[in-house]
Amino acid sequence: MLVNGVWTADWQPVQAKDKDGRFIRQTSSFRHWITADGSAGPTGNGGFKAEAGRYHLYVAYICPWASRTLMVRELKQLQELISVSVVNPVLTEQGWAFGGYPGADTDTLNGAQYMHELYSRADSQFTGRATVPVLWDKKTGTIVNNESADILRMLNSAFDHLTGNTLNLYPPALAGAIDELNARIYSELNNGVYQAGFASSQAAYEEAYGRVFAMLDELERQLSDGRRYLLADVLTETDIRTFVTLVRFDAAYHGLFKCNRNTLSSMTYLSAYMQCVGALPGVAPTVNVDHIKAGYYSIRALNPSGIVPLGPDTILN
């Protein structure tokens, strides 16, 4: 936690909770947008023009919110335009750190040891949690955005004139359906697993557990009609947002977060769907099971022994 730009306490997983023990997620603080011409987006200030080599993503393979930005970067062929740094998956007393683990990067761009240093650099009076993903502007030396939903939208379209990539993960004809399903999947599943895992009362846990499996059951039925993706045969951002939770389910949420009615691999259609999305070009390298398990099982509040399970044997074929 940063207070007025100063680190104040050892890292804790629970950001806030209500009177009934429900986990409450922090609202993202930096909400500027990259646009093709640098004009202001739906939130924040203008001045962030889409330019090759100007922007950098800070991500964690453990984090589903960060990993969905990595997926869109791959699918939209932005690898040469936007560079990436991966943090250490093991949470430290000062939160996300750089280097010190296979597959983790040192911060060669800004020379930071911890992610919170970048937040203080962007805003010397910042108060809040230093989360990933972070979309960084090399030109002005600041954070553009730390809300993954925003980053998905801007990566989907802002750079199209530079790449010629025509994939549209938010087609106008499906915008209403995407927004409606996104909201429900976020509440019941994406954030629902965290509300189960970080609940501080039995009632809050059972409530979240019920919502998680109600949504999984609904998606299983929806996919049983032979459709390839959640909205028929068109890949949308809803699939990206869903995939990142599904691919972590058996490795982390089933055991550590007590979402243990059944494994995801035992759900015929959802399991096949996860494999389908995971087989798309560039997606599999954004999934690092070693980082996922090392990261989640480093959360001492949930796993005091620090023991990392050996299974499951496979996530993606």
Buried (B, 14 or more C-beta within 10 A) or exposed (E): BBEEBEBEEEBBBBBEBEEEBBBEBEEBBBBBBBBBEBEEBEEBEEBBBBBEEBBBBBBBBBBBBBBBBBBBBBBBBBEEBBBBBBBBBBBBEBBBBBBEBEEBBBBEBBEBBBBBBBBBBBBEEBBBBBBBBBBBBBEEEBBBBBBBBBBBBBBBBBBBEBBEBEEBBBBEEBEEBBEEBBEBBBEBBBBBBBBBBBBEBEEBBEBBBBBBBEBBEBBBEBBEEEBBBBBEEBBBBBBBBBBBBBBBBBBBBBBBBBBEEEBBBEBEBBBEBBBBBBEBEBBBEBBBBBBBBBBBBBBBEBBEEEEBEEEBEEBEE
